[in-house]
Amino acid sequence: MSTHLPEGSVRWLHDLCRFIGRYVFRPALRLRVTGRDRVPRTGPVVLVANHSSMLEPQLIFGMLPRRSVFLVKGELFRGLVGRGLQAIGQIPVRRGAPDRTPLTTAVGVLREGGLVGIFPEGTRGAGDVNAAEQGAAWLVRSTGAVVLPVATRGTRRPEGGGRRFRPPVDVLVGEPFELTVGKGRAGLVSATEEIRARLAGLVQELDVVRKTGS
């Protein structure tokens, strides 16, 4: 298991929060995790996942069998919550701001053999992966990490729906894959589209499973 986290992280606190993330939501959700054994136990990994609520990052963080560092929107890094996120090794990202610091920190984690999670849609949407930003492809090109797609469904309350009692929530881990990222912006664009397509396909696969119950 990779032990590397960004400088200043508290490893025991990171592990405690992973444990909490794995079990704290179980009484409120019918949580089903499929494909956890597909997560590479060692080596650099860029995890990409769809994102429709604030719950997915916590569920994925908790279910992973190894330490992980996520790129998290900078607005959350305020007060006690912000100090906690930094202590467990999460990386703040300022949306729309030209700042290479988060990606540079993530590269350091990956080059030490760590796992970095990113939600390539950028802003939170319906979780359907209609668009993607280029951070994941850039990290892969810079480090040679494998890509691990993860799909989630069930966290978003239906429009007009009320409070749900123990809704079924699914996390599906896809097969890790290697990705060759070409030079320049064109290489990033092409690789980003491949990541988006693979993740979208996994989300669609999960939708079929949830619909058919198979």
MOBEL-V643646 format. One record per residue. N is the residue number from 0. RES is the residue in one small letter. PHI is phi in whole degrees, -180 to 180 (999 if undefined). Layout:
# MOBEL-V643646
n:res:phi
N:RES:PHI
N:RES:PHI
This chain:
# MOBEL-V643646
n:res:phi
0:m:999
1:s:-66
2:t:-103
3:h:-80
4:l:-136
5:p:-57
6:e:-57
7:g:93
8:s:-75
9:v:-108
10:r:-63
11:w:-65
12:l:-70
13:h:-59
14:d:-66
15:l:-64
16:c:-68
17:r:-62
18:f:-63
19:i:-62
20:g:-62
21:r:-75
22:y:-118
23:v:-67
24:f:-91
25:r:-60
26:p:-66
27:a:-96
28:l:-131
29:r:-96
30:l:-87
31:r:-126
32:v:-111
33:t:-121
34:g:87
35:r:-59
36:d:-70
37:r:-80
38:v:-70
39:p:-59
40:r:-78
41:t:-138
42:g:87
43:p:-70
44:v:-136
45:v:-105
46:l:-89
47:v:-121
48:a:-144
49:n:-78
50:h:-150
51:s:-125
52:s:-155
53:m:-78
54:l:-82
55:e:-55
56:p:-57
57:q:-69
58:l:-66
59:i:-67
60:f:-56
61:g:-75
62:m:-84
63:l:-67
64:p:-85
65:r:-150
66:r:-65
67:s:-145
68:v:-121
69:f:-112
70:l:-82
71:v:-121
72:k:-59
73:g:-63
74:e:-61
75:l:-80
76:f:-89
77:r:-132
78:g:61
79:l:-65
80:v:-62
81:g:-62
82:r:-65
83:g:-66
84:l:-62
85:q:-66
86:a:-65
87:i:-94
88:g:93
89:q:-80
90:i:-112
91:p:-76
92:v:-125
93:r:-93
94:r:-64
95:g:77
96:a:-107
97:p:-75
98:d:-136
99:r:-85
100:t:-56
101:p:-60
102:l:-68
103:t:-64
104:t:-63
105:a:-63
106:v:-60
107:g:-60
108:v:-64
109:l:-66
110:r:-68
111:e:-90
112:g:92
113:g:-90
114:l:-116
115:v:-119
116:g:-103
117:i:-146
118:f:-104
119:p:-69
120:e:-68
121:g:84
122:t:-81
123:r:-73
124:g:-133
125:a:-84
126:g:79
127:d:-98
128:v:59
129:n:-82
130:a:-145
131:a:-151
132:e:-89
133:q:-99
134:g:-60
135:a:-62
136:a:-63
137:w:-64
138:l:-64
139:v:-64
140:r:-64
141:s:-80
142:t:-128
143:g:74
144:a:-67
145:v:-82
146:v:-106
147:l:-121
148:p:-82
149:v:-135
150:a:-108
151:t:-132
152:r:-146
153:g:106
154:t:-83
155:r:-89
156:r:-71
157:p:-58
158:e:-57
159:g:80
160:g:-85
161:g:-91
162:r:-63
163:r:-106
164:f:-94
165:r:43
166:p:-66
167:p:-73
168:v:-123
169:d:-116
170:v:-122
171:l:-118
172:v:-92
173:g:-86
174:e:-75
175:p:-66
176:f:-141
177:e:-86
178:l:-138
179:t:-92
180:v:-107
181:g:-70
182:k:-75
183:g:71
184:r:-65
185:a:-62
186:g:-65
187:l:-66
188:v:-63
189:s:-64
190:a:-67
191:t:-63
192:e:-67
193:e:-66
194:i:-61
195:r:-60
196:a:-66
197:r:-64
198:l:-68
199:a:-62
200:g:-63
201:l:-68
202:v:-62
203:q:-64
204:e:-60
205:l:-66
206:d:-60
207:v:-65
208:v:-60
209:r:-68
210:k:-74
211:t:-89
212:g:76
213:s:-94
